[in-house]
Amino acid sequence: MDELIFGIHAVKSALNYCHDGKGHDGNGDDTKELASEQITALYVDRGRKDNRISAIVELAKKKSVKVTLVQRKKLDELTSGNHQGVVAQSKAPKVKSESFLDDLLQTLDVPPFLLILDGVQDPHNLGACLRTADAAGVHAIIVPKDRSVSLTPTVRKVACGADQSVPLIQVTNLARTLKLLKSYQIWIVGTADETNDTIYSSDLTGPLALVMGTEGKGMRRLTRENCDALVKIPMLGQVESLNVSVATGIGLFEALRQRS
């Protein structure tokens, strides 16, 4: 099924992720689809002549994607948000299954670095987490099938292309998946307010899965019980909790700092 990507940054990211049609994407990764296969249509406001739109058009030509110039009204009809004069029709990335996770763990030649989101339902939060995970070098995000948002158009727009580069794995039983990770010697670190150990004093090197719960409620009981360690982000102000995407960014980049 095709979905719409709109906004200059989101469309540019989607184009950049794909091959240029010359057999490689310039980064030695030959697993990506050609842009003309991934992006099935690109519509551009014929009234915009600025450099940002021109750069999108040039990139699309380089990637062999056909550009169709349309009236702004057409773009307004296609989207419900700020399209900034550009809308791409793209094949929706597929959510991965538990078997993909097993294959991934068997083929990685570096210590696994995973993010687990236990019950994130807001699409903006998931999109932001995907984008941060991509920046931090996370190999995959794991979410439970129940009570969690999937790859909606809003998630993809906020992710700005990270939905293409970071696999999203949905599992039916998160507790069972955590046990699978342990069988691969992956250290599972959950975030919780009641612990005395901070994320800055904990060892986040080596094979790692960082678990983030929902705002307010945190992780579910079975998820917490299957963690090897609990850590907290020090809070010096009056607010009781951080937005989950903000907390995820702090956790992932502290892990990245240690792993570097």
Contacts in CASP RR format, 6 or more apart in sequence:
PFRMAT RR
TARGET T0000
AUTHOR 0000-0000-0000
METHOD contacts of the structure
MODEL  1
MDELIFGIHAVKSALNYCHDGKGHDGNGDDTKELASEQITALYVDRGRKD
NRISAIVELAKKKSVKVTLVQRKKLDELTSGNHQGVVAQSKAPKVKSESF
LDDLLQTLDVPPFLLILDGVQDPHNLGACLRTADAAGVHAIIVPKDRSVS
LTPTVRKVACGADQSVPLIQVTNLARTLKLLKSYQIWIVGTADETNDTIY
SSDLTGPLALVMGTEGKGMRRLTRENCDALVKIPMLGQVESLNVSVATGI
GLFEALRQRS
1 91 0 8 1.000
1 92 0 8 1.000
2 40 0 8 1.000
2 89 0 8 1.000
2 90 0 8 1.000
2 91 0 8 1.000
2 92 0 8 1.000
3 89 0 8 1.000
3 90 0 8 1.000
3 91 0 8 1.000
3 92 0 8 1.000
3 153 0 8 1.000
3 156 0 8 1.000
4 78 0 8 1.000
4 79 0 8 1.000
4 87 0 8 1.000
4 88 0 8 1.000
4 89 0 8 1.000
4 90 0 8 1.000
4 153 0 8 1.000
5 11 0 8 1.000
5 14 0 8 1.000
5 87 0 8 1.000
5 88 0 8 1.000
5 89 0 8 1.000
5 90 0 8 1.000
5 153 0 8 1.000
5 156 0 8 1.000
5 157 0 8 1.000
6 75 0 8 1.000
6 78 0 8 1.000
6 79 0 8 1.000
6 81 0 8 1.000
6 82 0 8 1.000
6 83 0 8 1.000
6 84 0 8 1.000
6 85 0 8 1.000
6 86 0 8 1.000
6 87 0 8 1.000
6 88 0 8 1.000
6 157 0 8 1.000
7 82 0 8 1.000
7 83 0 8 1.000
7 84 0 8 1.000
7 85 0 8 1.000
7 86 0 8 1.000
7 87 0 8 1.000
7 157 0 8 1.000
8 52 0 8 1.000
8 53 0 8 1.000
8 56 0 8 1.000
8 84 0 8 1.000
8 85 0 8 1.000
8 86 0 8 1.000
9 160 0 8 1.000
10 156 0 8 1.000
10 157 0 8 1.000
10 160 0 8 1.000
10 161 0 8 1.000
11 42 0 8 1.000
11 56 0 8 1.000
11 86 0 8 1.000
11 87 0 8 1.000
11 88 0 8 1.000
12 55 0 8 1.000
12 56 0 8 1.000
12 59 0 8 1.000
13 160 0 8 1.000
13 161 0 8 1.000
13 162 0 8 1.000
14 38 0 8 1.000
14 39 0 8 1.000
14 88 0 8 1.000
14 90 0 8 1.000
14 161 0 8 1.000
14 164 0 8 1.000
15 35 0 8 1.000
15 39 0 8 1.000
15 56 0 8 1.000
15 59 0 8 1.000
15 60 0 8 1.000
15 63 0 8 1.000
15 65 0 8 1.000
15 88 0 8 1.000
16 59 0 8 1.000
17 25 0 8 1.000
17 32 0 8 1.000
17 38 0 8 1.000
17 161 0 8 1.000
17 164 0 8 1.000
17 165 0 8 1.000
18 25 0 8 1.000
18 32 0 8 1.000
18 33 0 8 1.000
18 34 0 8 1.000
18 35 0 8 1.000
18 37 0 8 1.000
18 38 0 8 1.000
18 39 0 8 1.000
18 63 0 8 1.000
19 25 0 8 1.000
19 32 0 8 1.000
19 33 0 8 1.000
19 34 0 8 1.000
19 35 0 8 1.000
19 63 0 8 1.000
20 26 0 8 1.000
20 35 0 8 1.000
20 62 0 8 1.000
20 63 0 8 1.000
20 64 0 8 1.000
21 34 0 8 1.000
21 35 0 8 1.000
21 36 0 8 1.000
21 63 0 8 1.000
21 64 0 8 1.000
23 30 0 8 1.000
24 30 0 8 1.000
25 32 0 8 1.000
32 38 0 8 1.000
32 164 0 8 1.000
33 91 0 8 1.000
34 63 0 8 1.000
34 64 0 8 1.000
35 60 0 8 1.000
35 63 0 8 1.000
35 64 0 8 1.000
35 65 0 8 1.000
36 63 0 8 1.000
36 64 0 8 1.000
36 65 0 8 1.000
36 66 0 8 1.000
37 91 0 8 1.000
38 90 0 8 1.000
38 91 0 8 1.000
38 164 0 8 1.000
39 60 0 8 1.000
39 63 0 8 1.000
39 65 0 8 1.000
39 88 0 8 1.000
39 89 0 8 1.000
39 90 0 8 1.000
39 91 0 8 1.000
40 89 0 8 1.000
40 90 0 8 1.000
40 91 0 8 1.000
41 66 0 8 1.000
41 68 0 8 1.000
41 88 0 8 1.000
41 89 0 8 1.000
42 56 0 8 1.000
42 60 0 8 1.000
42 65 0 8 1.000
42 66 0 8 1.000
42 67 0 8 1.000
42 68 0 8 1.000
42 86 0 8 1.000
42 87 0 8 1.000
42 88 0 8 1.000
42 89 0 8 1.000
43 68 0 8 1.000
43 69 0 8 1.000
43 70 0 8 1.000
43 74 0 8 1.000
43 75 0 8 1.000
43 78 0 8 1.000
43 86 0 8 1.000
43 87 0 8 1.000
43 88 0 8 1.000
43 89 0 8 1.000
44 53 0 8 1.000
44 56 0 8 1.000
44 57 0 8 1.000
44 67 0 8 1.000
44 68 0 8 1.000
44 69 0 8 1.000
44 70 0 8 1.000
44 85 0 8 1.000
44 86 0 8 1.000
45 53 0 8 1.000
45 69 0 8 1.000
45 70 0 8 1.000
45 71 0 8 1.000
45 72 0 8 1.000
45 75 0 8 1.000
45 85 0 8 1.000
45 86 0 8 1.000
46 69 0 8 1.000
46 70 0 8 1.000
46 71 0 8 1.000
47 72 0 8 1.000
48 85 0 8 1.000
52 84 0 8 1.000
53 85 0 8 1.000
53 86 0 8 1.000
56 86 0 8 1.000
57 67 0 8 1.000
60 66 0 8 1.000
60 67 0 8 1.000
61 67 0 8 1.000
72 85 0 8 1.000
75 83 0 8 1.000
75 85 0 8 1.000
75 86 0 8 1.000
75 87 0 8 1.000
76 83 0 8 1.000
78 87 0 8 1.000
79 87 0 8 1.000
92 151 0 8 1.000
92 156 0 8 1.000
93 151 0 8 1.000
93 156 0 8 1.000
93 163 0 8 1.000
93 164 0 8 1.000
93 168 0 8 1.000
95 150 0 8 1.000
95 151 0 8 1.000
95 168 0 8 1.000
95 169 0 8 1.000
95 170 0 8 1.000
96 140 0 8 1.000
96 167 0 8 1.000
96 168 0 8 1.000
96 169 0 8 1.000
96 170 0 8 1.000
97 169 0 8 1.000
97 170 0 8 1.000
98 169 0 8 1.000
98 171 0 8 1.000
98 172 0 8 1.000
98 177 0 8 1.000
98 180 0 8 1.000
100 167 0 8 1.000
100 169 0 8 1.000
101 140 0 8 1.000
101 142 0 8 1.000
101 169 0 8 1.000
101 171 0 8 1.000
101 177 0 8 1.000
101 180 0 8 1.000
102 180 0 8 1.000
104 112 0 8 1.000
104 139 0 8 1.000
104 140 0 8 1.000
104 167 0 8 1.000
105 112 0 8 1.000
105 181 0 8 1.000
105 184 0 8 1.000
105 186 0 8 1.000
108 139 0 8 1.000
111 205 0 8 1.000
111 206 0 8 1.000
111 207 0 8 1.000
111 208 0 8 1.000
111 259 0 8 1.000
112 139 0 8 1.000
112 184 0 8 1.000
112 186 0 8 1.000
112 207 0 8 1.000
112 208 0 8 1.000
112 209 0 8 1.000
113 136 0 8 1.000
113 137 0 8 1.000
113 138 0 8 1.000
113 139 0 8 1.000
113 208 0 8 1.000
113 255 0 8 1.000
113 259 0 8 1.000
114 138 0 8 1.000
114 139 0 8 1.000
114 140 0 8 1.000
114 141 0 8 1.000
114 142 0 8 1.000
114 181 0 8 1.000
114 186 0 8 1.000
114 208 0 8 1.000
114 209 0 8 1.000
114 210 0 8 1.000
115 129 0 8 1.000
115 133 0 8 1.000
115 138 0 8 1.000
115 140 0 8 1.000
115 141 0 8 1.000
115 142 0 8 1.000
115 209 0 8 1.000
115 210 0 8 1.000
115 212 0 8 1.000
115 248 0 8 1.000
115 252 0 8 1.000
116 141 0 8 1.000
116 142 0 8 1.000
116 143 0 8 1.000
116 174 0 8 1.000
116 178 0 8 1.000
116 188 0 8 1.000
116 209 0 8 1.000
116 210 0 8 1.000
116 211 0 8 1.000
116 212 0 8 1.000
116 223 0 8 1.000
117 126 0 8 1.000
117 129 0 8 1.000
117 141 0 8 1.000
117 142 0 8 1.000
117 143 0 8 1.000
117 148 0 8 1.000
117 212 0 8 1.000
117 213 0 8 1.000
117 244 0 8 1.000
117 248 0 8 1.000
118 143 0 8 1.000
118 144 0 8 1.000
118 174 0 8 1.000
118 211 0 8 1.000
118 212 0 8 1.000
118 213 0 8 1.000
118 214 0 8 1.000
118 218 0 8 1.000
118 219 0 8 1.000
118 220 0 8 1.000
118 223 0 8 1.000
119 143 0 8 1.000
119 144 0 8 1.000
119 147 0 8 1.000
119 148 0 8 1.000
119 213 0 8 1.000
119 214 0 8 1.000
119 220 0 8 1.000
120 126 0 8 1.000
120 129 0 8 1.000
120 143 0 8 1.000
120 148 0 8 1.000
120 149 0 8 1.000
120 212 0 8 1.000
120 213 0 8 1.000
120 214 0 8 1.000
120 244 0 8 1.000
121 147 0 8 1.000
121 148 0 8 1.000
121 149 0 8 1.000
121 214 0 8 1.000
122 149 0 8 1.000
123 149 0 8 1.000
123 152 0 8 1.000
123 154 0 8 1.000
123 155 0 8 1.000
123 158 0 8 1.000
124 154 0 8 1.000
124 155 0 8 1.000
124 158 0 8 1.000
124 245 0 8 1.000
125 243 0 8 1.000
125 244 0 8 1.000
125 245 0 8 1.000
126 143 0 8 1.000
126 148 0 8 1.000
126 149 0 8 1.000
126 155 0 8 1.000
126 158 0 8 1.000
126 159 0 8 1.000
127 154 0 8 1.000
127 155 0 8 1.000
127 156 0 8 1.000
127 158 0 8 1.000
127 159 0 8 1.000
127 162 0 8 1.000
127 163 0 8 1.000
127 245 0 8 1.000
128 158 0 8 1.000
128 159 0 8 1.000
128 245 0 8 1.000
128 248 0 8 1.000
129 141 0 8 1.000
129 212 0 8 1.000
129 244 0 8 1.000
129 245 0 8 1.000
129 248 0 8 1.000
129 249 0 8 1.000
130 141 0 8 1.000
130 155 0 8 1.000
130 158 0 8 1.000
130 159 0 8 1.000
130 162 0 8 1.000
130 163 0 8 1.000
130 166 0 8 1.000
130 168 0 8 1.000
131 158 0 8 1.000
131 159 0 8 1.000
131 160 0 8 1.000
131 161 0 8 1.000
131 162 0 8 1.000
132 245 0 8 1.000
132 248 0 8 1.000
132 249 0 8 1.000
132 252 0 8 1.000
132 253 0 8 1.000
133 141 0 8 1.000
133 162 0 8 1.000
133 166 0 8 1.000
133 248 0 8 1.000
133 252 0 8 1.000
134 159 0 8 1.000
134 161 0 8 1.000
134 162 0 8 1.000
134 165 0 8 1.000
134 166 0 8 1.000
135 162 0 8 1.000
136 249 0 8 1.000
136 252 0 8 1.000
136 253 0 8 1.000
136 255 0 8 1.000
136 256 0 8 1.000
137 256 0 8 1.000
138 166 0 8 1.000
138 252 0 8 1.000
139 166 0 8 1.000
139 167 0 8 1.000
140 166 0 8 1.000
140 167 0 8 1.000
140 168 0 8 1.000
140 169 0 8 1.000
141 166 0 8 1.000
141 167 0 8 1.000
141 168 0 8 1.000
141 169 0 8 1.000
142 169 0 8 1.000
142 171 0 8 1.000
142 174 0 8 1.000
142 177 0 8 1.000
142 209 0 8 1.000
143 168 0 8 1.000
143 169 0 8 1.000
143 170 0 8 1.000
143 171 0 8 1.000
144 170 0 8 1.000
144 171 0 8 1.000
144 172 0 8 1.000
144 173 0 8 1.000
144 174 0 8 1.000
145 170 0 8 1.000
145 171 0 8 1.000
145 172 0 8 1.000
148 170 0 8 1.000
149 155 0 8 1.000
150 168 0 8 1.000
150 170 0 8 1.000
151 163 0 8 1.000
151 168 0 8 1.000
155 163 0 8 1.000
156 163 0 8 1.000
171 177 0 8 1.000
174 220 0 8 1.000
174 222 0 8 1.000
174 223 0 8 1.000
175 222 0 8 1.000
175 223 0 8 1.000
175 225 0 8 1.000
175 226 0 8 1.000
178 188 0 8 1.000
178 209 0 8 1.000
178 223 0 8 1.000
178 226 0 8 1.000
178 227 0 8 1.000
179 226 0 8 1.000
181 188 0 8 1.000
181 209 0 8 1.000
182 188 0 8 1.000
182 226 0 8 1.000
182 228 0 8 1.000
184 207 0 8 1.000
185 207 0 8 1.000
186 207 0 8 1.000
186 208 0 8 1.000
186 209 0 8 1.000
187 203 0 8 1.000
187 206 0 8 1.000
187 207 0 8 1.000
187 208 0 8 1.000
187 209 0 8 1.000
187 228 0 8 1.000
187 229 0 8 1.000
188 209 0 8 1.000
188 211 0 8 1.000
188 226 0 8 1.000
188 227 0 8 1.000
188 228 0 8 1.000
188 229 0 8 1.000
189 202 0 8 1.000
189 204 0 8 1.000
189 208 0 8 1.000
189 209 0 8 1.000
189 210 0 8 1.000
189 211 0 8 1.000
189 227 0 8 1.000
189 228 0 8 1.000
189 229 0 8 1.000
189 230 0 8 1.000
189 231 0 8 1.000
190 210 0 8 1.000
190 211 0 8 1.000
190 212 0 8 1.000
190 219 0 8 1.000
190 224 0 8 1.000
190 227 0 8 1.000
190 229 0 8 1.000
190 230 0 8 1.000
190 231 0 8 1.000
191 199 0 8 1.000
191 210 0 8 1.000
191 211 0 8 1.000
191 212 0 8 1.000
191 213 0 8 1.000
191 218 0 8 1.000
191 219 0 8 1.000
191 230 0 8 1.000
191 231 0 8 1.000
191 232 0 8 1.000
191 233 0 8 1.000
191 247 0 8 1.000
191 251 0 8 1.000
192 218 0 8 1.000
192 219 0 8 1.000
192 224 0 8 1.000
192 230 0 8 1.000
192 231 0 8 1.000
192 232 0 8 1.000
193 232 0 8 1.000
193 240 0 8 1.000
193 241 0 8 1.000
194 230 0 8 1.000
194 232 0 8 1.000
195 230 0 8 1.000
195 231 0 8 1.000
195 232 0 8 1.000
196 232 0 8 1.000
197 229 0 8 1.000
197 230 0 8 1.000
197 231 0 8 1.000
197 232 0 8 1.000
198 231 0 8 1.000
198 232 0 8 1.000
198 233 0 8 1.000
198 234 0 8 1.000
199 231 0 8 1.000
199 232 0 8 1.000
199 233 0 8 1.000
199 250 0 8 1.000
199 251 0 8 1.000
199 254 0 8 1.000
200 234 0 8 1.000
200 254 0 8 1.000
202 229 0 8 1.000
202 231 0 8 1.000
203 258 0 8 1.000
204 210 0 8 1.000
204 251 0 8 1.000
204 254 0 8 1.000
204 255 0 8 1.000
204 258 0 8 1.000
204 259 0 8 1.000
205 255 0 8 1.000
205 258 0 8 1.000
205 259 0 8 1.000
206 259 0 8 1.000
208 255 0 8 1.000
208 259 0 8 1.000
210 248 0 8 1.000
210 251 0 8 1.000
210 252 0 8 1.000
210 255 0 8 1.000
211 219 0 8 1.000
211 223 0 8 1.000
211 227 0 8 1.000
212 219 0 8 1.000
212 244 0 8 1.000
212 247 0 8 1.000
212 248 0 8 1.000
213 219 0 8 1.000
213 223 0 8 1.000
213 244 0 8 1.000
214 244 0 8 1.000
215 241 0 8 1.000
215 242 0 8 1.000
215 243 0 8 1.000
215 244 0 8 1.000
216 240 0 8 1.000
216 241 0 8 1.000
219 227 0 8 1.000
224 230 0 8 1.000
233 242 0 8 1.000
233 247 0 8 1.000
233 250 0 8 1.000
233 251 0 8 1.000
235 241 0 8 1.000
235 242 0 8 1.000
241 247 0 8 1.000
242 250 0 8 1.000
END
